[in-house]
Amino acid sequence: MTKKGKHTICIHEGEIKDTQFGGAVSPIFMASSYEYLDADPMRYPRYFNTPNQEVLGKKIAALENAEAGLPFASGMAAISTTLLAFLSKGDHIVLTNEIYGGAFNFVVEEFDKMGIEYSFTNGVGVDDFEEKIKANTKVIYIETPSNPLLTITDVKAVANLAKKHGLVSMIDNTFASPINLTPLDFGIDISMHSATKYLGGHSDILAGLVAGSTEHINTIFQKGKNLGGNLSHMISYLLERSIKTLAIRVEKHNSNAQTIAEHLEKHSAIAKVYYPGLESHPNHNTAKAQMHGFGGMLSFELRKGLDAAEFQKKLKLVKPSLSLAGVESTILQPSLTSHALLTPEQRKAVGISDSLLRFSVGIENVDDIIGDVEQALKLI
Ligand SMILES: *Cc1c(COP(=O)(O)O)cnc(C)c1O
C-alpha cells in the first residue's frame, strides 16, 4: 500500500480501535499494571509500551518517515536520554553553536561530570562541523531552523559528513515540526522534538518525541527505561489529540508567517526580518531545498530608537510569552530572557541585538495579527 498523506497520518496513524464500544477515538488505558504471564511484550509505562504511549511512537515514526519512535515526558527528556544513549565516558560530540538553551545547559552542566567531551561549532557550515571532529567523536547534533535567528543548516551535508566519519547524526527538529522537515529523508539518523511546541500546539502540555531506525530507537529505549522520563497516559492521549490537527495547523502557521515576514520586511519601523521563507534570508535556497514549508517562527529588529519592551506592552492580541508554537501568536525579546545574562557586547557577538523580537506566529486571521502589530508600532 502506498504511504498515506500527512493529514491522514496525523489523524489516524497508530490509533487504538475501540472494539468494546465502537467509539471514534483511542480509549485511554489508565493501567500502570498489566498481566505478565504469557504476555509479550510485558507492559509497563516506563517501558514505553502502554497502549497510549505506543500510539505516539507509531505516529511520530510515520510522520518522520522513520521505522520507530518513542514518547517522552518533555523535550529535554527526549534529548537528554537520546544523547546519553549514544555517548559514554571518553566519547566526544560535536554540537551546533545555535542550540536550544536547555540543551546547551544540559551539555555544559552535566557532561564534564560524566567524562563526555563536547565541542560547539563556530558556524553552521559543513566545514564548521568537520573541523571539530576528533578520533573519539561519536555524535553530530544540529538544530534547524535555529532559535532565535532562524539560521538554516544543510541537513543533507551534515548527514553525509556523519556517514563519512561513521558518526550518529541527531537533529532537534522542534522548530520545523515533521510537517516542514523530514530529516531522515536526507540521511539524518535521529530526529527529536519538544512536543510541547508544534506537536502539542495548544500551549497546555509538556512532552517529547524521538524517531529513528528500529536499532537506534532500541538503544534509546534501553537508556530511557533506566532514566525514566516517560510520558503519562493522560498526556499521551492529549498529544495524540493535538497531532490530529498538526498538519493543518502548520500549514496555517507557514502561510501567516510568510505574509507577516513580507509585510514587516517592507515596513519603515522594522530594521531587519529573519525568516527562511524570505528571499533575503542568507540560506533561503537551502531552506527551499530541504523544507516542505518555512515554519511559523520569525524574528525581527525594530528601527533604531524604537523600544522593543514598550512595543510588546502595546500589543493587545499578540502575547509576550516565554514558550512558542501554540495556536496563539506570542512574542519574546531574547535580550530580556534567553540572553539576559550576556552583556550587550556579548549579545552583539552572537547576533542578538537588544531590539530583536522573536515572533511565534499563530493561526489567528493574519489581518488581525498584522493589525495588532501596526497599532502597537503607532504607539511607540
Ligand atoms: C522547548 C524546546 C526544547 C525543550 O523542550 P521541553 O519540552 O521544554 O523540555 C528543545 N528544543 C527546542 C528547539 C525547544 O524549542
The ligand as an SDF file (V2000), in Angstrom:
LIG
                    3D

 15 15  0  0  0  0  0  0  0  0999 V2000
   11.2700   23.9630   24.0430 C   0  0  0  0  0  0  0  0  0  0  0  0
   12.3820   23.3600   23.2780 C   0  0  0  0  0  0  0  0  0  0  0  0
   13.1040   22.2490   23.7800 C   0  0  0  0  0  0  0  0  0  0  0  0
   12.8450   21.6650   25.1560 C   0  0  0  0  0  0  0  0  0  0  0  0
   11.5990   21.0870   25.2740 O   0  0  0  0  0  0  0  0  0  0  0  0
   10.7970   20.9390   26.6540 P   0  0  0  0  0  0  0  0  0  0  0  0
    9.5570   20.2700   26.1930 O   0  0  0  0  0  0  0  0  0  0  0  0
   10.6100   22.3010   27.2260 O   0  0  0  0  0  0  0  0  0  0  0  0
   11.6270   20.0810   27.5480 O   0  0  0  0  0  0  0  0  0  0  0  0
   14.0920   21.7060   22.9870 C   0  0  0  0  0  0  0  0  0  0  0  0
   14.4040   22.2410   21.7830 N   0  0  0  0  0  0  0  0  0  0  0  0
   13.7610   23.2880   21.2840 C   0  0  0  0  0  0  0  0  0  0  0  0
   14.1520   23.8340   19.9520 C   0  0  0  0  0  0  0  0  0  0  0  0
   12.7410   23.9070   22.0060 C   0  0  0  0  0  0  0  0  0  0  0  0
   12.1090   24.9760   21.4980 O   0  0  0  0  0  0  0  0  0  0  0  0
  1  2  1  0
  2  3  1  0
  2 14  2  0
  3  4  1  0
  3 10  2  0
  4  5  1  0
  5  6  1  0
  6  7  2  0
  6  8  1  0
  6  9  1  0
 10 11  1  0
 11 12  2  0
 12 13  1  0
 12 14  1  0
 14 15  1  0
M  END
$$$$
